[in-house]
Amino acid sequence: MSPGPAGDGSAEEIDQLLALAERLYGLPLPDFTPSRDELVKRHKGTPLAARLKALRKPATAAWVVDLLVRHETEQVEQVLAVGAALRSAQDSMSADDLRALTKQRRQLTAAVTTTARGLARSHGLKVTQAVADQVEATLTAAMVDAGCAAAIRSGLLVAPLASTGVDEVDVAAAVALPEALGFEATAVPDAPRTEQAPGRPALSVVPDPEADAKARRAAEEALAEADAGLADAEEALAEAQSEVGELEARALELQAEIDELKRRLAELESDADDVDDALEEAEAARDEARAGRDEARATRDEAARALEGWA
């Protein structure tokens, strides 16, 4: 497919640049940088050198998607076609239908992501769950956003994508060069299969004339299942929100009680300090009174003895 709006350079230079970029982004990930640098040296002194040097090594998730585009082109085309159909039908669908189709879309992207992980493994790369999540998010973005779909189909993706279908996505920053938008990577043919053993009939897949009808029925069934799942989820959410509200109210009540107890404790501690001070003063007065009594008792005993001497 011809490229989209061209950047600097003639159409011939842009075609050459896209062809070189397509080869680069189809290489194993570890080979990208040395191969790019070799191309830069080879085209030194030409307008292509600077643009080749600017080509970024793809993030792992982007490389996996680029691999998928080249080796599982039909699956990618299916994802993009379903996404385009859903986008065009959104205006005529009810909110319930859209929510149900979101579930169906998630099932499709999850299945294709599984394919992508196996494909990457066969090309020497073990895909982590984090990378797989980015691959699935990128496929979802392609279904909800036409710009993301164009970026993915180019096979020149350098960064994973994410889109809700509402906010605009800067797809130009996610591809190797601006001309990638509108370019379509060439499908890589499968490895040749072994010859059929003698005496065995060749097997072929016969197109199903009712494929479209079956696909529609499957979509309707998935929609009905999604409706039921959504109703259950909304009921669970309502219950959870109610429980959160009750617990928040109880938390406020308990905090108020805690604050009141803290205030009362502060008052009691102040009263205790006052009592301690008063007790200390009372004990001092008692000790002084006791000493006075003892002194008076001694004086009285002395007077009694003197009186007895006159008897």
C-alpha positions in Angstrom: 0.0 0.0 0.0 1.3 3.5 -0.7 2.4 5.6 2.2 0.4 8.3 3.8 1.4 12.0 3.9 5.0 12.3 3.1 7.6 14.0 5.3 10.8 15.5 3.9 12.2 13.9 0.7 10.9 12.8 -2.6 8.4 10.0 -3.1 11.2 7.7 -4.3 13.3 8.4 -1.2 10.3 7.8 1.1 9.5 4.5 -0.6 13.1 3.5 -0.2 13.1 4.5 3.5 9.9 2.6 4.2 11.3 -0.5 2.5 14.4 -0.3 4.6 12.4 0.3 7.7 10.1 -2.6 7.0 13.2 -4.9 6.8 14.6 -3.5 10.0 11.5 -3.9 12.1 11.0 -7.4 10.8 14.4 -8.5 12.3 14.9 -10.3 15.6 14.9 -7.6 18.4 18.7 -8.0 19.3 19.6 -7.5 15.6 17.8 -4.2 15.2 20.5 -1.7 16.4 23.5 -3.3 14.7 21.5 -3.7 11.5 20.3 -0.1 11.6 23.8 1.2 12.3 25.1 -0.8 9.3 22.4 0.8 7.1 23.4 4.3 8.3 27.0 3.6 7.3 26.0 2.2 3.9 23.9 5.3 3.1 26.4 7.8 4.6 26.3 11.0 2.6 22.8 10.5 1.4 19.5 12.1 2.6 18.5 8.7 4.0 21.4 8.4 6.5 19.9 10.9 9.0 16.4 9.4 8.8 17.8 5.9 9.2 19.8 6.9 12.2 16.6 8.4 13.8 14.8 5.0 13.6 14.1 3.9 17.2 14.5 0.4 18.5 11.0 -0.9 19.2 9.9 -1.6 22.7 9.4 -5.4 23.4 5.6 -5.2 23.2 5.7 -3.2 20.0 8.1 -5.7 18.4 5.8 -8.5 19.3 2.9 -6.7 17.6 5.0 -6.0 14.6 5.9 -9.7 14.5 2.2 -10.6 14.7 1.3 -8.2 11.9 3.9 -9.9 9.6 3.3 -13.6 10.5 -0.3 -13.7 11.5 -1.6 -11.1 9.1 -5.1 -12.6 8.8 -5.7 -12.6 12.5 -4.6 -8.9 12.7 -6.8 -8.1 9.8 -9.7 -9.7 11.6 -9.1 -7.7 14.7 -8.9 -4.5 12.7 -12.1 -5.4 10.7 -14.1 -6.2 13.8 -12.9 -2.9 15.4 -13.9 -0.9 12.3 -17.3 -2.6 12.3 -17.8 -1.8 16.0 -16.8 1.8 15.6 -19.2 2.3 12.7 -22.0 0.7 14.7 -21.6 2.5 17.9 -24.0 5.3 17.2 -26.9 2.9 16.6 -26.2 0.6 19.5 -27.6 0.8 23.0 -25.4 1.3 26.0 -26.0 -2.4 27.0 -25.0 -3.6 23.6 -21.8 -1.6 23.6 -20.9 -3.0 27.1 -21.5 -6.5 25.9 -19.5 -6.0 22.7 -16.7 -4.7 24.9 -16.5 -8.1 26.6 -16.5 -9.8 23.2 -13.7 -7.5 22.0 -11.8 -8.4 25.1 -12.1 -12.1 24.4 -10.9 -11.6 20.8 -7.8 -9.5 21.9 -7.0 -12.0 24.6 -7.0 -14.8 22.1 -4.8 -13.0 19.6 -2.5 -12.0 22.4 -2.1 -15.7 23.2 -1.2 -16.3 19.6 1.3 -13.4 19.8 3.0 -14.9 22.8 3.4 -18.3 21.1 4.7 -16.6 18.0 7.3 -14.6 19.9 8.4 -17.7 21.7 9.0 -19.5 18.4 11.2 -16.5 17.4 13.3 -16.8 20.6 11.6 -14.3 22.9 9.7 -15.3 26.0 7.0 -12.8 26.6 6.4 -11.8 30.3 2.9 -11.1 31.6 3.6 -7.3 31.7 4.6 -7.3 28.0 1.6 -9.5 27.1 -0.7 -6.9 28.9 0.8 -4.2 26.7 0.3 -6.3 23.6 -3.4 -6.8 24.5 -3.8 -3.1 25.3 -2.3 -2.2 21.9 -4.7 -4.6 20.1 -7.6 -3.1 22.0 -6.4 0.4 21.0 -6.5 -0.7 17.4 -10.1 -1.8 17.7 -11.4 1.4 19.3 -9.2 3.9 17.4 -8.7 4.1 13.7 -5.4 5.9 14.0 -4.1 3.2 16.3 -5.3 0.6 13.8 -3.2 2.3 11.0 -0.2 2.4 13.3 -0.4 -1.3 14.1 -1.0 -2.4 10.5 2.2 -0.5 9.4 4.3 -3.1 11.2 6.6 -0.2 12.1 5.3 0.2 15.7 8.0 1.3 18.2 5.9 1.8 21.3 2.8 0.0 22.7 -0.5 1.9 22.5 -3.5 2.4 24.8 -6.8 4.0 24.0 -10.3 4.2 25.5 -11.7 5.4 22.2 -12.5 8.8 23.8 -9.2 10.7 24.1 -7.0 11.3 21.1 -3.9 9.1 20.8 -0.6 10.5 19.5 0.0 7.6 17.1 2.7 9.5 15.2 4.9 9.1 18.3 4.3 5.4 18.4 5.6 4.6 14.9 9.0 4.6 13.4 8.4 7.5 11.1 5.4 9.7 10.1 5.0 8.0 6.7 4.3 4.7 8.5 0.7 5.8 8.9 -1.0 4.5 5.8 1.8 2.0 5.1 1.0 -1.7 5.4 3.7 -4.3 6.3 4.1 -7.2 3.9 2.9 -10.5 5.3 5.6 -13.1 5.7 4.6 -16.4 4.1 4.5 -19.5 6.3 7.4 -21.9 6.1 6.9 -24.5 3.3 5.0 -27.5 4.5 6.3 -31.1 4.1 5.1 -32.9 1.0 2.0 -35.0 1.2 2.8 -38.7 1.7 1.9 -40.9 -1.3 -1.5 -42.4 -1.2 -2.9 -39.8 1.2 -5.5 -37.3 -0.1 -4.6 -33.6 0.2 -6.7 -31.8 2.7 -8.0 -28.3 2.1 -10.3 -26.0 3.9 -13.7 -25.4 2.2 -15.1 -21.9 2.7 -18.3 -22.0 4.8 -21.1 -20.1 2.9 -22.8 -19.5 6.2 -19.7 -18.0 7.9 -21.1 -14.5 8.2 -24.4 -15.8 9.6 -22.6 -18.0 12.1 -20.4 -15.2 13.1 -23.4 -12.9 13.7 -25.1 -15.6 15.8 -22.0 -16.1 17.8 -21.8 -12.3 18.4 -25.4 -12.3 19.5 -24.8 -15.1 21.9 -21.8 -13.3 23.3 -23.8 -10.2 23.6 -26.5 -12.0 25.6 -23.9 -13.5 27.9 -22.3 -10.2 28.3 -25.6 -8.6 29.3 -26.1 -11.2 32.0 -22.5 -10.7 33.2 -22.9 -6.9 33.2 -26.1 -7.1 35.3 -24.3 -9.3 37.9 -21.3 -7.0 37.9 -23.5 -3.9 38.4 -25.4 -5.6 41.2 -22.2 -6.5 42.9 -20.9 -3.0 42.5 -24.1 -1.5 44.0 -23.7 -3.8 47.0 -20.1 -2.9 47.4 -20.8 0.8 47.2 -23.6 0.5 49.8 -21.2 -1.4 52.2 -18.5 1.2 51.6 -21.0 4.0 52.5 -22.1 2.3 55.7 -18.5 1.7 56.8 -17.5 5.2 56.0 -20.4 6.5 58.2 -19.4 4.1 61.0 -15.8 5.2 60.7 -16.8 8.9 61.2 -18.9 7.9 64.3 -16.0 6.0 65.8 -13.6 8.9 65.1 -15.9 11.3 66.8 -16.1 9.0 69.8 -12.3 8.7 69.9 -12.0 12.5 69.7 -14.5 12.9 72.6 -12.6 10.2 74.7 -9.3 12.0 74.0 -10.8 15.3 75.2 -12.2 13.7 78.3 -8.9 11.9 79.0 -7.1 15.3 78.8 -9.6 16.7 81.3 -9.1 13.8 83.7 -5.3 14.0 83.4 -5.5 17.7 84.3 -7.8 16.9 87.2 -5.4 14.2 88.3 -2.5 16.7 88.3 -4.5 19.1 90.4 -5.4 16.4 92.9 -1.7 15.3 93.1 -0.7 18.9 93.9 -3.5 19.2 96.5 -2.5 15.8 98.0 1.1 16.9 98.3 0.0 20.1 100.2 -2.4 18.2 102.4 0.3 15.7 103.3 2.6 18.5 104.2 -0.1 20.1 106.4 -0.8 16.8 108.0 2.8 16.2 108.9 3.1 19.7 110.3 -0.1 19.2 112.4 1.2 15.8 113.6 4.4 17.5 114.7 2.4 20.2 116.6 0.3 17.6 118.3 3.4 15.6 119.4 4.9 18.8 120.8 1.7 19.7 122.6 1.4 16.2 124.0 5.0 16.4 125.4 4.2 19.8 127.0 1.1 18.3 128.6 3.0 15.3 129.9 5.6 17.5 131.4 2.9 19.7 133.1 1.2 16.5 134.5 4.5 15.3 136.0 5.1 18.7 137.6 1.6 18.6 139.2 2.2 15.2 140.6 5.3 16.5 142.4 3.1 18.9 144.4 0.8 16.1 145.5 
